C-alpha cells in the first residue's frame, strides 16, 4: 500500500498534494516517512529532500502523521 502510493507519486499519476491528502485519510499511509515520500518525487534526491525538510522545519525521522498543518501547507505550496 505504501509502496503503491510512492510509485504513483514517482510516475506522476498522483501529485504530492493528492498523496498528502490520501495519507490524512488512511492510517497505514500516514506512517510513511516524509523524506521517503519526497524522494519518490521526480528530480528530488537525498540532498534536495533534506533542504526542503529543513526549510519547513521537519525532522529527518518525521512521518506524515506527525506533520503540522503549516508544514503540510508548505509542502503542498512547494509542489503545487
Backbone as CSV, one residue per row, in Angstrom:
resi,resn,N_x,N_y,N_z,CA_x,CA_y,CA_z,C_x,C_y,C_z
1,UNK,0.825,-1.189,0.000,0.000,0.000,0.000,0.869,1.253,0.000
2,UNK,1.862,1.294,0.906,2.761,2.460,0.950,3.604,2.550,-0.308
3,UNK,4.100,1.410,-0.747,4.914,1.379,-1.963,4.091,1.813,-3.177
4,UNK,2.837,1.406,-3.216,1.971,1.780,-4.334,1.771,3.292,-4.373
5,UNK,1.611,3.907,-3.203,1.451,5.357,-3.156,2.719,6.052,-3.640
6,UNK,3.874,5.589,-3.156,5.144,6.197,-3.579,5.381,6.001,-5.074
7,UNK,5.001,4.837,-5.601,5.151,4.598,-7.038,4.234,5.496,-7.858
8,UNK,3.030,5.742,-7.379,2.113,6.610,-8.116,2.603,8.062,-8.100
9,UNK,3.271,8.458,-7.020,3.882,9.798,-6.978,5.080,9.825,-7.919
10,UNK,5.866,8.761,-7.924,7.060,8.672,-8.764,6.719,8.749,-10.248
11,UNK,5.658,8.047,-10.663,5.331,8.039,-12.093,4.436,9.207,-12.512
12,UNK,4.079,10.059,-11.565,3.328,11.266,-11.903,1.826,11.101,-11.952
13,UNK,1.316,9.925,-11.658,-0.136,9.740,-11.690,-0.819,10.384,-10.477
14,UNK,-0.015,10.718,-9.458,-0.541,11.394,-8.266,0.416,12.521,-7.887
15,UNK,-0.133,13.675,-7.538,0.706,14.784,-7.085,1.025,14.607,-5.601
16,UNK,2.006,15.360,-5.124,2.345,15.297,-3.702,1.145,15.734,-2.862
17,UNK,0.439,16.739,-3.321,-0.736,17.226,-2.609,-1.791,16.126,-2.476
18,UNK,-2.045,15.416,-3.566,-3.007,14.306,-3.529,-2.545,13.213,-2.577
19,UNK,-1.244,12.923,-2.609,-0.691,11.890,-1.737,-0.829,12.281,-0.268
20,UNK,-0.554,13.548,0.043,-0.688,14.005,1.430,-2.144,13.931,1.893
21,UNK,-3.071,14.303,1.008,-4.495,14.208,1.346,-4.902,12.760,1.608
22,UNK,-4.393,11.858,0.779,-4.714,10.438,0.955,-4.140,9.905,2.265
23,UNK,-2.956,10.376,2.634,-2.322,9.941,3.887,-3.117,10.399,5.108
24,UNK,-3.751,11.553,5.010,-4.555,12.053,6.130,-5.749,11.135,6.408
25,UNK,-6.259,10.485,5.359,-7.456,9.665,5.489,-7.154,8.208,5.825
26,UNK,-5.894,7.785,5.643,-5.556,6.375,5.785,-4.447,6.211,6.827
27,UNK,-4.721,5.461,7.893,-3.750,5.279,8.979,-2.481,4.568,8.534
28,UNK,-2.600,3.620,7.621,-1.423,2.892,7.149,-0.501,3.837,6.372
29,UNK,-1.080,4.633,5.491,-0.283,5.557,4.684,0.300,6.688,5.517
30,UNK,-0.332,7.005,6.622,0.146,8.089,7.483,1.490,7.765,8.120
31,UNK,1.916,6.503,8.060,3.188,6.096,8.659,4.370,6.188,7.691
32,UNK,4.147,6.688,6.486,5.251,6.876,5.537,6.132,8.014,6.049
33,UNK,7.447,7.824,5.963,8.350,8.902,6.357,8.299,9.999,5.307
34,UNK,8.324,11.241,5.749,8.223,12.394,4.852,9.353,12.359,3.827
35,UNK,10.565,12.058,4.281,11.712,12.048,3.369,11.524,11.008,2.267
36,UNK,10.943,9.867,2.589,10.719,8.829,1.579,9.700,9.281,0.539
37,UNK,8.666,9.967,0.979,7.663,10.476,0.041,8.266,11.557,-0.844
38,UNK,9.068,12.434,-0.261,9.712,13.481,-1.064,10.671,12.886,-2.087
39,UNK,11.430,11.873,-1.673,12.396,11.268,-2.593,11.717,10.490,-3.718
40,UNK,10.449,10.181,-3.565,9.742,9.495,-4.643,9.315,10.474,-5.737
41,UNK,9.429,11.774,-5.469,9.124,12.773,-6.494,10.243,12.813,-7.536
42,UNK,9.890,13.072,-8.793,10.933,13.193,-9.822,11.893,14.342,-9.500
43,UNK,13.181,14.111,-9.720,14.249,15.097,-9.543,14.465,15.515,-8.091
44,UNK,13.985,14.724,-7.142,14.232,15.000,-5.726,15.054,13.840,-5.174
45,UNK,16.257,14.157,-4.750,17.122,13.143,-4.163,17.305,13.404,-2.688
46,UNK,18.288,12.752,-2.123,18.564,12.859,-0.685,18.850,14.304,-0.283
47,UNK,19.689,14.981,-1.044,20.110,16.345,-0.692,18.947,17.342,-0.796
48,UNK,18.227,17.308,-1.887,17.118,18.260,-2.069,15.987,17.988,-1.077
49,UNK,15.736,16.723,-0.778,14.715,16.373,0.216,15.104,16.947,1.580
50,UNK,16.388,16.831,1.935,16.861,17.366,3.218,16.724,18.886,3.259
51,UNK,17.005,19.561,2.139,16.864,21.021,2.075,15.405,21.441,2.258
52,UNK,14.512,20.734,1.605,13.082,21.051,1.703,12.587,20.826,3.125
53,UNK,13.018,19.733,3.738,12.591,19.437,5.104,13.141,20.468,6.076
54,UNK,14.365,20.935,5.855,14.940,21.978,6.712,14.177,23.288,6.530
55,UNK,13.780,23.573,5.304,13.044,24.806,5.012,11.735,24.885,5.808
56,UNK,11.072,23.746,5.965,9.792,23.709,6.678,9.930,23.173,8.099
57,UNK,11.161,23.076,8.581,11.443,22.649,9.956,10.824,21.281,10.270
58,UNK,11.088,20.330,9.376,10.586,18.967,9.539,11.765,18.085,9.929
59,UNK,11.627,17.363,11.018,12.700,16.477,11.486,12.939,15.349,10.478
60,UNK,14.166,14.858,10.419,14.547,13.837,9.438,13.762,12.538,9.589
61,UNK,13.339,12.208,10.798,12.626,10.948,11.016,11.105,11.129,11.101
62,UNK,10.606,12.297,10.757,9.170,12.606,10.875,8.346,11.802,9.878
63,UNK,7.207,11.345,10.337,6.259,10.638,9.475,5.151,11.610,9.077
64,UNK,4.410,11.257,8.033,3.352,12.138,7.524,2.376,12.504,8.630
65,UNK,2.019,11.532,9.465,1.068,11.760,10.551,1.550,12.856,11.501
66,UNK,2.851,12.997,11.675,3.407,13.942,12.634,3.580,15.358,12.116
67,UNK,3.188,15.612,10.883,3.336,16.954,10.330,2.258,17.885,10.864
68,UNK,2.628,19.131,11.079,1.663,20.155,11.452,0.968,20.698,10.221
69,UNK,-0.101,21.415,10.424,-0.870,21.912,9.269,-0.080,22.910,8.444
70,UNK,0.775,23.703,9.085,1.588,24.665,8.340,2.662,23.959,7.516
71,UNK,3.192,22.861,8.049,4.184,22.076,7.304,3.543,21.422,6.088
72,UNK,2.348,20.871,6.258,1.626,20.256,5.145,1.313,21.311,4.089
73,UNK,0.831,22.472,4.535,0.511,23.554,3.601,1.759,24.008,2.853
74,UNK,2.887,24.086,3.543,4.136,24.486,2.906,4.586,23.495,1.849
75,UNK,4.484,22.200,2.151,4.860,21.180,1.176,3.940,21.215,-0.041
76,UNK,2.649,21.396,0.203,1.705,21.467,-0.918,2.003,22.674,-1.790
77,UNK,2.341,23.804,-1.172,2.657,25.013,-1.925,3.958,24.839,-2.708
78,UNK,4.930,24.184,-2.107,6.230,23.954,-2.753,6.083,23.158,-4.046
79,UNK,5.149,22.201,-4.061,4.994,21.303,-5.206,3.605,21.410,-5.839
80,UNK,3.033,22.583,-5.875,1.686,22.742,-6.432,1.615,22.408,-7.899
